[in-house]
Amino acid sequence: MLLDEDKIKNKGEDGTPVIQHGYKKNTGTWKIKMPIVDKKKCIKCKQCWLNCPEGAISMGKDGKPVIDYSICKGCLVCVEHCPVKAMTEKKVGCSLEEKNE
């Protein structure tokens, strides 16, 4: 299901939930797994961004997700919500090149 960007911008009008994440803290150092984005598979649905409980995901200029690994706790909620499986999990310790595919 794709999100209607106009509804997100309305912030609460017509029953649309307000998307506000908590304080962005550097909490990403204790995770054991991390989400990885396959930008070739991504359909820009924003489900990962919408469901990230830490606000670690932003949308890049190309409209695809960018993960701030210093904030990401590795809960993998984004992976669970990706309808096309463009988000996968990796064990922490993989190379930086793999993170930025």
Steps between C-alpha positions, in 0.01 A plus 500: 500500500648833394461802726331812370761772565232771515337328796831481683558872449153579642616382842186376664233638272227258395620236749850472357742423785769750585839341445732610776796300615670531837828667570772380269762350729819322411378155603606293202817358653337209682308335215585150379314526168438790265270570208645532151316668210510357149426821312441308176200322657366803695168639373509815718192398703643655821379213719848464654514872582146506637552198727852567632449553875830688537475737204824356361371500142473806281417524134784589266482735203415199284197429723655183638586429865827597662576341837693682773680205659605709800130522597373164371466244781465205265140415590433416132144634505580660165592160355168353618299782339670508159241368251756413229777366726739781403609512865700206632700436815873457547701415807695793639860484390445497124698746293395863453465436126228241572311749718477758220393275211 
